[in-house]
Amino acid sequence: MTIYIAKPRAGDIADAIRKRICLNVQDGQAMLLEGVLAEEFGVSRTPVRQALQRLTYEGLIEVRTGVGSVVSPLEPAQRNMHFLVHHELLGLVARFPDEPIPSQIARRLDMIHAQGSSGRSADIESLYALFTEFNALLSQMIPDPIIADAHLISGWRIVRWLLADVQTGQGRLVTGAFDRIWTMCRDTGNGKAAFFREASQLILSKRA
C-alpha cells in the first residue's frame, strides 16, 4: 500500500517561518529565499510565495527592491509605540458590549491554566507556544473581523518583543507575563470585557 504524505500548505509554511523569526531575534534582516525555502519544505515556490505574502502583510518580513524578502528588524525606538497600539486595541475590545467567553475558548484557557499550575518551565519554546496561542484565542473572541485581524498582527510584534527580551537578559520580566497569563486563564467567568481589560493592562505593564 502506498502511503502519501501531505506536503505543507502555505499556512503551515508561514507558521514555521513565523516561529523561526520570533525565536531568533539575532536573525533580524536575514534573507528569505523562495528557492531555498521551497527545497526545505519540499514544495513548489507557489505556497512559499503565499506564505511570504502573509508574513509581509503581518509586518514580520519586508520586500526590498533588488534584494528580496528579509526579516523586518525590531527597532527599539518603536517598542513603546507597538505596545501602546496593542494596549489600545485590547482596550477597544473591552468597551464592546460584554458577553461570556465562548465555552470552547474557556475550556482551552482552563487547559492553559492547568499547564501553568503543573509547574511547567518557562523556556523559550514554552513561552512562544503560550504567547502565540493566547494571541490567537483573544483574536477569536473579537467579533469584528477587521479588528480581530489587526489584533492578531499587532500581537505578533508583541510576541517578538517579549521573546527578544528573553534573549537579551530581560527574561524575568517575561516570566512575570507568563505567570500573569496563567492566572488570567483561571479567571474566565467574568466575561470578555474583564478579560480584555486585564490583557490590556498586562501589555501596558510590559513596555520598556
N, C-alpha and C positions, 0 to 999 in steps of 0.2 A: 504494500500500500504506500502510495506517495503522500508524504506529509508536506503541506505547503505552509511556509512561514510568512505571515503578512509583513510587508515592508512598512517602515514607519510612514505615517502620514505627515502632512505639513504641520499639523498641531503638535504631534509628538516631537518633531524635529525642533520646532520653536520652543517647546518645553525644555528639551535637552540643552539647547544653546542658551536659553534664559538662565537656567540653573548655573551653567558654566560661567556666565557673565557675573551673576550675583555672588558666586563663591570665589571668584578670582579678581579681587579688586586691583591687583597688580597688572592685570591684562587690559587696563584702560587704553583705548585706541588700538587694540590688537586687530589685525586684518581678519576678515571672514571671507574666504574664497569659495565661491559656489562649487567649483570643480572638486576641491578638496573635501568639502562637506558632503557632496553627492557621493563621493567614493567612500567616505567614512560611514555614511548611513545606508549605503547600498541602494541608492535610488537615483532617478534621473535628476536633472537640475531643476525641473519644474516645482516639485514640492519644496526643495531647498529655497528656491526663489520666493515662493509663497510664505515660507517661514520667515525669511529675512524681511519681507514686506511687513509682516505683522510686527516684528521686533522694531522695525523702523517707526511704525505707527506708535508703538509704545514708548519710543524715545530711548530704547536701550542700545540701538545702533544708529549710525547715520551714514548716508551715502555721500561720498566726496568725489567730485568730478575728477576724473583722471586717476583716481586711487581705488575706489570701490567701497565696499561696506566695511566699516570699522566700529569697534565698540565705543559708545559715547563715554567720554571721561566724566568722572564725578568732579564737579567744580566746587571747591569749598565755599566760594563766595555765594553759591546758590543754595547751600544746605538749608539755611533758615527759611528761605522762600518756599522750598519744597515741603518742609514740614508744616509751615503755616497754611499752604494751599490744601494739604491733606487734612489738616485740622479743621479748616473751614468747610470742606466737603462733608466730613463726618458730622459737623455741627449743623449743616444744612439739612441733612437727612434726619437728624434728631428733631428737627422742627416740623417734619411731615406729620400728618395725622397718625397717632400711635395705634399700634396693634400688637398682638402677641407674636413672639418669634415663631416661625413655622416649625411644626413638630419635627420634621426630618432634619432641619438645621439644629434645633435644640438637642436632638439626640447626638448629632456629631459633636457639638460643643461639649456635651456631657462626656463623650469619649475622650476628647482632648483634655478635659479636666482630670479624668481618671488617669490618663497617662502621666500628667504632671504630678498627681498625688502619689504615684508609684515610685517617685524618686528618680525618674528618667533624667539622664545627664543632659546638660545644655551645650552639647558640642555643636560645631558649626552646621553640620548636616541636619541635626535636630532643629536648630534654630531656623534654618532655611525652610524645612518642612512645615514647621509651625507657622511662621510668618506668612508663607505663601498660601497655606490653606485658610488661615484666619482672614487674609485679604480677600480670598475668593468667596468665603462664606458671607462676609459683610456685603460684598457686591451682589450676591444672590438675594440679599434681603432688601435691596433698593428697588422700588417698583418702577422708577423711571429708567428706561434702558440707556439713555444718553448719560445720565448722571452715574449709573452703575458702571458703565464702561470707563467714564472719566475717573471714577474712584479706583477701579482696578488698575488702570495705567498709572495713576498717581501713586498707588500703593507699591508698584514695582520700584519706583525711585526710593521710597522709604525702606523697602527691603534691602536694596543695595547699600544705602547709607548705614543701616543698622549692622549689616554683615561686614561692611568696611570698618566699622567701629571695633568689631571683634578682632579684626586682623591688624588694627593699628593701636592695640593696647587699651581700648575702652570697653572691653568685654564685660566688666562689672555692671556698667550702665545697661547693656543689652540684656544681661541676665535678669536684671530688675524688670525689664519689659516682658521677658519670658514668664516670670513668676506672676506678673500682674495679669497677663492674658489668661493664664491658667485659672486665676481667681475669677476673672470675668466669665469664663466658660462655666463656672459653677453657678453664677447668679443670673440665670436666664429668665427667671419668672416675672421680671418687672416690665417686660415689653421691649419693643425695638427702640423706642425713644431713649430710654435709660441706658440701653446697651450702647447706642451710638454716641451718647453724651460721654460715657465713660471712655470709649475708644478715642474720642476727640481729645479728651484731657490727657490720655496716655501719650498720644502723638505730640501734643504740645509740650509735655514734660521731657521729651527726648531731643529737643532742639539743642544745638551746640551752646 
